[in-house]
Amino acid sequence: MPTQPQADDPAAYPEGATRSPLPFFSRLLTAVVRIGRLTVVDTAGRIHTFGPGDSGPYVTVRLHDPLLPLRILLRPSLALGEAYMDGTITIGKGTLRDLLHLCTSNLEALDRHPVGALRSDLDRLLRRLQQDNRLGRARANIAHHYDLSGALYDLFLDRDRQYSCAYFQTGAETLEEAQEKKKHHIMAKLLLEPGMRVLDIGSGWGGLALEIAQTARVDVTGLTLSQEQLAVATERALTAGLSSRVRFALRDYREEQGAYDRIVSVGMFEHVGVAHYRTYFDTLRQRLSPDGVAVVHAIGRSDPPGSTDPWLRKYIFPGGYCPALSEVLAAVERSGLWVTDIEILRLHYAETLRHWFERFQANRDRAKAIYDERFCRMWEFYLAASEAAFRNGPMMVFQLQLSRRRDAVPLTRDYIADWEHRNVRAEDVAA
């Protein structure tokens, strides 16, 4: 079934006047669309074409709301996302992914345009208010996204419900294989030994904590703010016979006490908020044993500090923010922790999101039965826009390895590959 209502063929409309009913909107697109070609059919049936068309996607859209150009002019990403959700913009030629690929390919030009620059400046001014993640607010923000029906996540995630960037060593891996490699890559950096105490901040549905406990024979405490995730993770530990070594709690990282040999945090740091970075890394240092090691896996940006996309903040991740490394490392430095390793995963999340989008589309009817058509449009816009941001925008994933002592980890990175190779061989033998 189509992922959006099909637009009428623009060829059925006369060329008419070439001037847009909103000249400023037309001028914006003329200035911004430098890659690909965008054809817009306005509410009067007039056709307007933008872009050189010598490379990039060719996309045709039809507007069904005369005020939509004004809304896009004022808040481009928010208005476009809402228009797709509401059906006030429909796609004729091309797909949703093509449209978002075209948009993100021209993002640099938009950011340089006065409209984009003003939007960015306003968002930066308001970002601390937008990232108000005090204890009560943090729980509400997490519930907004992670307390959705578990049946929804089963439609597009791997069997282990890994809801973070996978690790594609060759690019030919299945989603399941790449998520297993991601877990093993992180475990290699943790330098786990039997009997250690491990803290998993943002433990999700428990997949990483359970694998760590089972593979390395350690005790794990997993923290989440999602009631839904807590129930699933606790049940999984019981079913796997690991309840004595893996415990999950509905608790904020700031409320945790005690000392741990290892701390891991995957896909959680994006919910901390800039105002709380110092507290986050201070907490890591306080909870780590003197020779402890922590690994933080999170989405970041390769450009200077910015703000969260308005549509994403409103509909998907309230309070969320993907930082520049300059913001993160400044807070790490003030905490007194050593940065013992940094790795940047560039296109791994784009490939992960491609898999998720394709799986969601294959199960779209089931998603609609759980929620409704508007929700499905929201979700596919979220997945497709995120993939485009990682392919064409500044988004990336970083893994920070941290310790209280400079000699807590080996002097070279050889141990990471050695651990992975040993465990791959062990899996092959077991199979």
Secondary structure, DSSP 8 states (H G I E B T S, - for coil): --SS-B---GGGS----SS-SSHHHHHHHHHH--SSEEEEE-TTS-EEEES--SSS-EEEEEE--TTHHHHHHHSHHHHHHHHHHHTSEEESSS-HHHHHHHHHHTHHHHHHSHHHHHHHHHHHHHHHHHT---HHHHHHHHHHHHTS-HHHHHTTS-TT---S----SSS---HHHHHHHHHHHHHHHHT--TT-EEEEES-TTSHHHHHHHHHH--EEEEEES-HHHHHHHHHHHHHTT-TTTEEEEE--GGG--S-EEEEEEES-GGGT-GGGHHHHHHHHHHHEEEEEEEEEEEEEESSSS----HHHHHHT-TT----BHHHHHHHHHHHT-EEEEEEEESSHHHHHHHHHHHHHHHTHHHHHHHS-HHHHHHHHHHHHHHHHHHHHSSEEEEEEEEESSTTSS-SSTHHHHHHHHHHHHHHHHH-
